């Protein structure tokens, strides 16, 4: 079992950084940092600080819903990723929650 962080970012689905969708940029750069995995999930509905409810509808314009990008990482990996985002001057809301993680019944391919 390891100790670390559950790191989650909330971005608008159409938000970009250097012409790349921000959720995609986060996954790409976390991968380059050696973070072992990450996922992006599109919201069905939600509201933010302006208290406007956005819902997914067939004819809705793209870009108004949130995408959650999350990583389960060590404390050092969390610090690396957050520092990179700060250096890049990306404005993004995030949550960093203490986490215990591991693999139940690991095989030889799993890192200890």
Backbone bond lengths (Angstrom), bond angles and torsions (degrees), N, CA, C in turn:
res aa  C-N    CA-C-N  psi(-1)  N-CA   C-N-CA  omega(-1)  CA-C   N-CA-C  phi
1 X - - - 1.450 - - 1.529 108.32 -
2 X 1.315 115.66 141.81 1.460 122.11 179.04 1.524 110.05 -119.31
3 X 1.316 115.05 160.46 1.463 122.25 176.89 1.522 107.82 -114.23
4 X 1.311 116.27 143.53 1.454 119.68 179.31 1.504 111.37 -177.39
5 X 1.333 115.13 -140.43 1.459 121.28 -175.51 1.521 112.04 -132.40
6 X 1.307 115.00 146.55 1.456 122.75 166.60 1.523 103.43 -99.24
7 X 1.326 116.29 108.85 1.453 122.74 -173.90 1.518 108.44 -108.52
8 X 1.327 116.80 119.76 1.465 121.79 -177.24 1.525 109.94 -127.49
9 X 1.332 115.06 134.13 1.459 122.65 177.24 1.522 108.70 -114.66
10 X 1.335 116.13 143.90 1.461 122.16 176.77 1.526 107.46 -115.83
11 X 1.320 116.63 116.25 1.464 120.99 -177.99 1.527 109.32 -128.30
12 X 1.331 116.74 155.99 1.464 120.37 173.26 1.519 107.58 -75.37
13 X 1.317 116.74 141.23 1.468 119.82 -173.98 1.515 113.35 -59.43
14 X 1.314 119.56 -25.92 1.452 121.71 -179.97 1.523 114.11 -99.75
15 X 1.345 117.74 0.61 1.468 121.95 -178.16 1.521 110.31 -65.69
16 X 1.324 116.70 134.68 1.462 121.71 -176.72 1.525 111.73 -123.48
17 X 1.334 113.78 155.72 1.464 122.26 171.76 1.520 106.21 -138.52
18 X 1.316 116.95 122.59 1.478 122.30 -175.63 1.532 111.08 51.46
19 X 1.312 117.27 46.76 1.470 124.58 175.88 1.533 114.08 67.38
20 X 1.315 117.48 11.33 1.466 122.31 178.03 1.518 107.85 -115.84
21 X 1.330 117.14 138.90 1.464 119.70 175.34 1.522 108.52 -54.56
22 X 1.339 116.62 134.12 1.461 120.45 -173.77 1.516 112.36 -60.29
23 X 1.331 119.07 -39.75 1.460 120.07 179.67 1.530 109.77 -62.05
24 X 1.335 116.68 -37.71 1.459 120.87 178.98 1.537 110.32 -71.12
25 X 1.334 116.71 -40.95 1.461 121.69 177.96 1.532 110.40 -58.99
26 X 1.345 116.79 -44.79 1.467 120.49 179.28 1.525 111.50 -60.17
27 X 1.335 116.89 -45.35 1.466 120.04 179.52 1.520 110.90 -64.32
28 X 1.329 117.55 -44.80 1.467 120.95 -178.94 1.525 111.72 -61.40
29 X 1.332 116.57 -46.04 1.458 119.32 -176.48 1.524 112.31 -74.60
30 X 1.305 118.04 -31.51 1.469 119.85 173.88 1.523 109.49 -64.38
31 X 1.310 116.58 -40.39 1.463 121.36 177.62 1.528 110.45 -62.27
32 X 1.341 117.55 -43.78 1.472 121.91 178.12 1.523 111.69 -62.37
33 X 1.340 117.07 -32.00 1.462 121.28 178.22 1.537 112.10 -74.83
34 X 1.341 116.79 -9.33 1.460 120.44 -179.60 1.516 114.13 92.27
35 X 1.313 117.40 8.99 1.463 120.23 176.58 1.524 107.32 -64.81
36 X 1.333 118.30 130.13 1.466 120.99 -169.68 1.526 116.18 -70.85
37 X 1.326 119.47 -12.83 1.459 119.40 179.10 1.504 111.80 -177.47
38 X 1.319 115.16 156.76 1.454 121.60 177.34 1.513 108.23 -162.45
39 X 1.314 116.84 160.35 1.469 121.54 -178.86 1.516 110.03 -142.16
40 X 1.338 114.98 152.76 1.459 122.04 174.73 1.521 108.05 -123.40
41 X 1.339 116.35 135.93 1.452 122.79 -178.30 1.514 109.20 -130.48
42 X 1.328 117.24 129.23 1.460 121.35 177.71 1.530 109.12 -86.71
43 X 1.324 115.57 134.85 1.459 121.58 -179.53 1.526 110.84 -74.93
44 X 1.318 115.91 151.05 1.467 122.03 173.39 1.517 110.38 -85.48
45 X 1.331 115.36 -34.96 1.458 121.39 -179.38 1.521 107.80 -161.91
46 X 1.318 115.89 160.11 1.451 119.25 176.84 1.519 111.86 172.14
47 X 1.345 114.62 172.30 1.458 120.23 174.16 1.512 107.54 -141.78
48 X 1.318 115.09 157.70 1.456 121.40 -179.29 1.510 111.47 -119.91
49 X 1.317 115.31 -152.61 1.467 121.10 -174.30 1.512 113.73 -64.32
50 X 1.331 118.03 -19.27 1.462 120.58 178.79 1.528 112.11 -91.04
51 X 1.325 117.54 -0.17 1.461 124.83 175.79 1.527 113.53 59.36
52 X 1.321 116.50 32.56 1.464 121.87 175.47 1.524 107.26 -101.34
53 X 1.334 116.49 122.88 1.455 120.89 -179.28 1.529 109.66 -79.60
54 X 1.335 115.84 127.74 1.461 122.44 176.14 1.518 107.08 -114.89
55 X 1.331 116.16 134.46 1.460 121.12 178.91 1.520 109.11 -130.78
56 X 1.316 115.54 150.93 1.461 120.62 177.00 1.519 109.09 -79.26
57 X 1.317 116.42 120.87 1.456 123.62 174.94 1.513 107.49 -128.68
58 X 1.296 116.75 156.30 1.455 121.34 -177.07 1.524 111.93 -57.24
59 X 1.326 118.71 -41.72 1.457 121.32 -174.88 1.529 113.70 -98.34
60 X 1.332 117.19 6.48 1.461 120.23 -178.27 1.527 110.75 -68.21
61 X 1.318 115.60 144.47 1.456 120.10 176.08 1.518 109.90 -68.15
62 X 1.309 116.22 140.92 1.464 120.94 179.97 1.525 110.35 -68.47
63 X 1.319 115.89 154.53 1.450 121.18 172.85 1.506 116.18 102.47
64 X 1.337 119.24 -4.84 1.458 119.11 -175.62 1.528 113.54 -98.50
65 X 1.315 117.71 -8.80 1.460 120.06 179.44 1.528 110.97 -97.51
66 X 1.311 115.27 163.41 1.462 121.06 -179.59 1.520 110.91 -89.62
67 X 1.323 114.14 153.15 1.457 122.21 169.99 1.527 105.90 -120.94
68 X 1.330 116.09 129.52 1.463 121.02 174.96 1.522 107.22 -94.41
69 X 1.319 116.11 129.19 1.458 121.60 176.50 1.517 105.74 -117.96
70 X 1.336 116.88 121.95 1.458 118.02 -173.72 1.516 113.01 -133.75
71 X 1.327 112.29 151.30 1.454 122.17 -178.70 1.524 108.51 -139.63
72 X 1.311 117.29 143.73 1.458 122.20 169.42 1.520 104.84 -111.36
73 X 1.337 115.35 112.48 1.455 120.74 -166.32 1.527 111.82 -137.12
74 X 1.325 114.64 165.62 1.460 119.72 171.86 1.522 108.67 -73.25
75 X 1.307 116.19 167.85 1.462 120.49 178.38 1.530 110.67 -61.56
76 X 1.318 117.40 -39.98 1.467 121.61 179.44 1.528 111.43 -65.48
77 X 1.334 117.00 -42.22 1.472 120.23 178.63 1.527 110.91 -64.87
78 X 1.319 116.24 -39.70 1.458 121.51 177.26 1.530 110.13 -59.92
79 X 1.320 116.18 -47.27 1.467 121.19 -179.69 1.523 110.61 -61.83
80 X 1.337 117.40 -42.88 1.472 121.40 179.01 1.522 111.70 -59.03
81 X 1.318 116.76 -47.98 1.454 121.07 -176.85 1.530 110.91 -67.30
82 X 1.324 117.20 -43.92 1.467 120.53 178.87 1.535 111.43 -63.86
83 X 1.326 117.21 -38.76 1.469 120.88 177.54 1.527 110.99 -64.83
84 X 1.326 117.33 -40.84 1.460 121.14 177.92 1.532 110.50 -61.11
85 X 1.312 116.76 -45.84 1.465 121.41 -179.83 1.527 110.42 -62.36
86 X 1.323 116.68 -40.41 1.461 120.59 178.01 1.531 110.53 -65.27
87 X 1.330 118.11 -44.34 1.468 121.56 178.52 1.526 111.71 -61.19
88 X 1.330 116.33 -36.16 1.463 121.70 -179.77 1.527 112.32 -78.83
89 X 1.344 115.90 -4.31 1.469 122.86 179.21 1.533 112.44 58.05
90 X 1.333 115.36 40.77 1.464 121.51 177.98 1.525 108.23 -87.31
91 X 1.309 115.96 127.51 1.470 121.27 177.14 1.523 107.07 -91.94
92 X 1.325 116.70 112.97 1.463 120.57 -176.77 1.530 109.38 -151.43
93 X 1.325 115.92 143.01 1.458 121.63 176.02 1.531 107.93 -86.41
94 X 1.336 116.88 138.36 1.457 120.36 -179.73 1.526 110.79 -144.56
95 X 1.334 114.78 164.18 1.459 122.41 172.27 1.524 107.29 -130.12
96 X 1.309 116.19 137.34 1.464 122.03 178.38 1.527 106.95 -126.32
97 X 1.331 115.76 110.80 1.456 122.29 -171.75 1.531 109.09 -118.16
98 X 1.329 118.15 133.09 1.468 119.29 176.57 1.534 110.47 -57.09
99 X 1.336 116.16 140.68 1.470 120.00 -177.69 1.518 111.05 -143.32
100 X 1.319 115.50 146.70 1.467 123.99 167.33 1.507 105.75 -109.04
101 X 1.322 116.95 133.27 1.459 118.53 -177.41 1.516 110.72 -146.03
102 X 1.301 114.45 159.05 1.458 121.20 179.51 1.516 109.68 179.19
103 X 1.317 115.55 -174.99 1.461 122.14 178.93 1.514 108.24 -119.40
104 X 1.300 116.35 126.77 1.468 121.67 176.11 1.517 107.42 -83.23
105 X 1.303 117.53 131.73 1.475 123.69 -178.10 1.537 111.86 56.85
106 X 1.342 117.86 57.12 1.456 119.75 -179.10 1.538 112.15 -66.85
107 X 1.343 114.64 155.47 1.462 118.24 173.30 1.523 108.12 -108.56
108 X 1.323 117.32 -175.97 1.464 121.36 -174.98 1.525 113.33 -63.70
109 X 1.313 118.26 -24.70 1.472 121.85 -178.17 1.528 112.17 -76.65
110 X 1.326 117.13 -19.35 1.455 121.09 -178.64 1.518 110.56 -76.09
111 X 1.338 115.41 138.56 1.452 121.34 177.70 1.515 108.49 -76.46
112 X 1.301 116.77 137.52 1.463 121.20 -179.21 1.504 111.63 -74.48
